[in-house]
C-alpha cells in the first residue's frame, strides 16, 4: 500500500498542476474578455477627438474623428486630412456625407458600422470560441499608457488581431490585423488624441451648410433595397460565421436585382453578391485583393458570384464554391 501511495503522489501532483493551469487559462480568457468589452464600450460611450493614421499595403491615409455622447444620443464627425476634403457627420438617425471635390451632399439612414476606434461589436460572448484571447504588454501610444490584447484565430478562416487600448478608459488607440504568416494586413493608430471635457456638441457639427445652394444634394443609393428570403444559401461557411443580413438590391437605373448576403463571426464579416451573368459588366474570375480585403469571383450556372471580406483567401474561396440555390 505504501508503494501504491508513493506511486500515486506524482500523478496527483500532475493532475493538480494541470487543473490549476486550466483554471488560470480560464481566468486569463475571462479577464481578456472583460477588457475587450471595456474597449467596445469606450468607443461608443466616451467623448473624444483625435487624428489617426490608417495603413494598408503601401497606402497611408490620415483622418480626424470627433465623437460626442449626451442624453440625446451619439454623434460623430469624420474628416479626411489627405487629398480632397471629405466630411461625414453621423447622428442617431442619419449620415451626412460632404464631398468637397464635387460639391455634393449625400444623406442616408444611419446603419450599424465598424470603424476605428469602434471596431468591436457590442456583444462579444462568442468571440472566445473562435479567437484565443491574451492580455499583453504595456506601451506608450499618442501620449497614453496603453495595454495590449491579442486575438489569435483558432482556425485558418479568420485573421488575427492585436489591440492597444488606453489603460485608464479602455479607448482603442491602435489596432493591427495580422494574416496567417503574422504579417500586418492593415493598421489604425491615433497620433494625437484628447478624451473627455475638451469635446463639445459643437465639435461634431458640419463645417459646411448642407442646405447651401452651392452644393448638390444626392442620395447615396437611388435603387431600392428589399429584405427578403432570396433562396440562395452558402452550404459551407466556416464555423462561427452566421448570416446576419439577406436582401435584394436593385442598382440605379436597373430592374435586375443583386442578391446580397452577409455573414459575420462577431469580428470579421464576409459579403456574398449574386447577380445574373448577362447583367454583369466584364469580370475576371478568380482571386483578387484590395488592401485587407480578399475577393473571389466565379460563375455558378448563369449567375456571377462574388465573395469578399477582410478574411484569408481560403475563407472567401470556400464560401464562394458552396453557393447554391436552396434545394439544389
Secondary structure, DSSP 8 states (H G I E B T S, - for coil): -HHHHHHHHHHHHHHHHHHHHHHHHHHHHHHHHHHHHHHHHHHHHS-EEEEEEEEETTEEEEEEEEEEEETTEEEEEEEE-SSS-EEEEE-SSEEEEEETTTTEEEEEE-----BTTB-S-S--TTHHHHEEEEEEEEEEETTEEEEEEEEEESSTTS-EEEEEEETTT--EEEEEEE-TTS-EEEEEEEEEEEESTT--GGGGS-SS-TT-TTSEE--S--S-EEE---SEEETT--TT-EEEEEEEEE-TT---EEEEEEEE-SS-EEEEEEEEGGGS-S---EEEEETTEEEEEEEETTEEEEEEESS-HHHHHHHHTTEEETT-
